[in-house]
């Protein structure tokens, strides 16, 4: 049993490597389009003067600066564009705010799995191309501008990373 599981794990690893080799060259010149998404604002975000709309706009501006088109949700769902997910977590305290921001560039790919694995005909796999995050602590009055600045920098870094041959 352990030996067959090991063979199965090798097959999954081989499929993952094949997937990485299949996806990576398509972005070797850099992505042509990226769909940027986030969540809905919530109470502590409002108290800390943070909004997803502003963060998403900062990422979209950085994409345009790097010559990358901003795509629609439909483009991302039909695999015509990468996805950039912006995650913001804020905590309001009487002494100030704490916020965590993360951006993740990804795509998904359908992988035909060998029937010997017993997992069905195939699966969609998330291929994370780049991610980065940062923690902020301080007053609420300039938190959004600091978050947006870091998101623009992270976007520049990720586009550069994804574009490397």
C-alpha positions as CSV (number, residue, x, y, z in Angstrom):
1,X,0.0,0.0,0.0
2,X,2.8,2.5,0.9
3,X,4.6,1.7,-2.3
4,X,1.5,2.2,-4.5
5,X,0.7,5.5,-2.6
6,X,4.2,6.6,-3.3
7,X,3.8,5.9,-7.0
8,X,0.5,7.8,-6.9
9,X,2.2,10.7,-5.2
10,X,4.9,10.6,-7.9
11,X,2.2,10.8,-10.6
12,X,0.6,13.8,-8.9
13,X,4.0,15.5,-8.6
14,X,4.7,14.7,-12.3
15,X,1.3,16.2,-13.2
16,X,2.1,19.3,-11.2
17,X,5.5,19.7,-12.9
18,X,3.9,19.3,-16.3
19,X,1.2,21.9,-15.3
20,X,3.9,24.3,-14.2
21,X,5.8,23.9,-17.4
22,X,2.6,24.3,-19.4
23,X,1.5,27.5,-17.6
24,X,4.8,29.2,-17.2
25,X,5.8,29.7,-20.8
26,X,2.5,31.4,-21.6
27,X,3.4,34.2,-19.3
28,X,7.1,34.4,-20.1
29,X,6.5,37.7,-21.9
30,X,4.4,39.0,-19.1
31,X,0.6,38.8,-18.6
32,X,-1.5,40.7,-21.2
33,X,-4.5,41.1,-18.9
34,X,-5.3,40.7,-15.2
35,X,-8.6,40.8,-13.4
36,X,-8.3,42.4,-9.9
37,X,-10.8,41.3,-7.2
38,X,-11.3,41.8,-3.5
39,X,-14.0,41.6,-0.8
40,X,-16.7,43.9,0.7
41,X,-15.6,46.5,3.2
42,X,-16.5,45.8,6.8
43,X,-16.7,47.8,10.1
44,X,-13.1,47.9,11.2
45,X,-11.9,48.8,7.7
46,X,-14.2,51.8,7.7
47,X,-13.0,52.9,11.1
48,X,-9.4,52.6,9.8
49,X,-10.3,54.6,6.6
50,X,-9.6,51.6,4.3
51,X,-11.6,50.4,1.3
52,X,-11.2,47.6,-1.1
53,X,-12.2,49.9,-3.9
54,X,-9.2,52.2,-3.3
55,X,-6.8,49.2,-2.9
56,X,-8.1,47.6,-6.2
57,X,-7.8,50.9,-8.0
58,X,-4.1,51.2,-6.9
59,X,-3.4,47.7,-8.2
60,X,-5.2,48.5,-11.5
61,X,-3.1,51.7,-11.9
62,X,0.1,49.7,-11.3
63,X,-1.0,47.1,-13.9
64,X,-1.7,49.9,-16.5
65,X,1.7,51.5,-15.7
66,X,3.3,48.1,-16.4
67,X,1.5,47.9,-19.8
68,X,-1.0,45.2,-18.6
69,X,-4.7,45.5,-19.4
70,X,-7.3,45.4,-16.7
71,X,-9.6,42.5,-17.5
72,X,-13.2,41.7,-16.7
73,X,-14.4,38.9,-14.4
74,X,-15.6,37.0,-17.5
75,X,-12.1,37.1,-18.9
76,X,-10.6,35.6,-15.8
77,X,-13.3,32.9,-15.5
78,X,-12.7,31.9,-19.2
79,X,-8.9,31.8,-18.7
80,X,-8.2,34.8,-20.9
81,X,-6.7,36.7,-18.0
82,X,-4.8,36.1,-14.7
83,X,-6.4,36.9,-11.4
84,X,-5.1,39.3,-8.7
85,X,-6.8,38.8,-5.4
86,X,-6.4,41.7,-2.9
87,X,-7.0,40.8,0.8
88,X,-7.2,43.4,3.5
89,X,-7.7,42.7,7.2
90,X,-8.1,45.6,9.5
91,X,-8.3,45.9,13.3
92,X,-9.4,49.2,14.9
93,X,-8.1,50.0,18.4
94,X,-8.4,53.2,20.4
95,X,-4.6,53.7,20.0
96,X,-4.7,53.3,16.2
97,X,-5.2,50.7,13.5
98,X,-3.5,47.5,12.5
99,X,-3.9,46.2,8.9
100,X,-2.6,43.3,6.9
101,X,-2.6,43.5,3.1
102,X,-1.9,40.6,0.7
103,X,-2.0,40.4,-3.0
104,X,-1.9,37.1,-4.9
105,X,-1.6,36.6,-8.7
106,X,-2.9,33.3,-9.9
107,X,-4.6,31.3,-12.6
108,X,-6.2,27.9,-12.7
109,X,-5.7,25.0,-15.1
110,X,-7.6,21.8,-15.7
111,X,-5.3,18.8,-15.3
112,X,-6.2,15.4,-16.7
113,X,-5.2,13.0,-14.0
114,X,-4.3,9.4,-14.6
115,X,-7.2,7.1,-13.8
116,X,-4.9,4.9,-11.7
117,X,-4.9,7.7,-9.0
118,X,-8.6,7.1,-8.4
119,X,-9.4,10.8,-8.2
120,X,-11.7,11.1,-11.2
121,X,-11.0,12.3,-14.7
122,X,-9.4,15.6,-13.7
123,X,-9.2,18.6,-11.4
124,X,-8.8,22.3,-11.6
125,X,-5.7,23.4,-9.9
126,X,-4.8,26.8,-8.7
127,X,-1.5,28.0,-10.0
128,X,-0.1,30.7,-7.7
129,X,2.3,32.8,-9.7
130,X,3.2,35.4,-7.1
131,X,2.1,36.7,-3.7
132,X,3.3,39.2,-1.2
133,X,1.9,40.7,2.0
134,X,2.7,43.4,4.6
135,X,1.5,44.4,8.1
136,X,0.8,48.0,9.0
137,X,0.3,49.6,12.4
138,X,-0.4,53.3,13.0
139,X,-3.0,56.0,12.7
140,X,-6.0,55.7,10.4
141,X,-5.5,59.0,8.7
142,X,-2.8,57.8,6.2
143,X,-3.3,54.1,6.3
144,X,-5.0,53.8,2.9
145,X,-2.2,55.7,1.1
146,X,0.4,53.5,2.8
147,X,-1.5,50.4,1.8
148,X,-2.0,51.6,-1.8
149,X,1.7,52.4,-2.1
150,X,2.7,49.0,-1.0
151,X,0.2,47.3,-3.3
152,X,1.6,49.3,-6.2
153,X,5.1,48.1,-5.3
154,X,4.0,44.5,-4.8
155,X,2.2,44.6,-8.2
156,X,5.3,45.9,-9.9
157,X,7.3,43.1,-8.3
158,X,4.8,40.4,-9.2
159,X,4.6,41.6,-12.9
160,X,8.3,41.6,-13.1
161,X,8.5,38.1,-11.5
162,X,5.8,36.6,-13.8
163,X,7.5,38.2,-16.8
164,X,10.9,36.6,-16.3
165,X,11.6,33.8,-18.8
